[in-house]
Amino acid sequence: MIGLHLQIQGGIDYVKRKGKNLATSIVASGGYDDNLDNSDVLIYTGQGGNGMNGGKEPEDQKLERGNLALANRTHEQNPARVIRGDTKAFESRTYT
């Protein structure tokens, strides 16, 4: 049985199926400047490479771990749950 989203900090949760990691859910929390999230369209940047944590410069995304699982999900036509953060929440994050 799969829960809502098991990763504590990772934005992409995945399971291994038939030798491939497949994404089961993503969290769109607004943590990246280039994410777009409205009712019709979600542009999801991916996992990792965000320079916001620790003052590092942003890096290009790598096709590994969660990002690879998300790409595999697309190729396998396996749906993934999208969990959206409430951008109106003040100083805390609420997920729906």
Residue pairs with C-beta under 8 A, 6 or more apart in sequence:
2 15
2 24
4 25
4 81
4 83
5 13
5 24
5 25
5 27
5 81
5 83
6 13
7 13
7 27
7 66
10 47
10 65
10 66
11 26
11 27
11 28
11 29
11 31
11 44
11 46
11 47
11 66
12 23
12 25
12 26
12 27
12 46
12 47
12 65
12 66
12 67
12 69
12 70
13 23
13 24
13 25
13 26
13 66
14 21
14 22
14 23
14 24
14 66
14 69
14 70
14 73
15 21
15 22
15 24
16 22
20 69
20 72
20 76
21 65
21 68
21 69
21 72
22 69
22 72
22 73
22 76
22 78
23 66
23 69
23 70
23 72
23 73
23 78
23 80
24 80
24 81
25 80
25 81
25 82
25 83
26 44
26 70
26 80
26 81
26 82
26 83
27 83
27 85
27 95
28 35
28 37
28 42
28 44
28 82
28 83
28 84
28 85
29 85
29 93
29 95
30 37
30 85
30 87
31 50
31 52
32 45
32 50
32 52
34 43
34 45
35 42
35 43
35 44
35 45
36 42
36 43
37 43
37 84
37 87
42 82
44 70
45 61
46 61
46 66
46 67
46 70
47 61
47 65
47 66
47 67
47 70
48 59
48 61
48 62
48 65
48 66
48 67
49 58
49 59
49 60
49 61
49 62
50 58
51 57
51 58
51 59
52 58
61 67
63 71
70 80
73 79
73 80
83 95
83 96
84 95
84 96
85 93
85 94
85 95
86 93
86 94
86 95
86 96
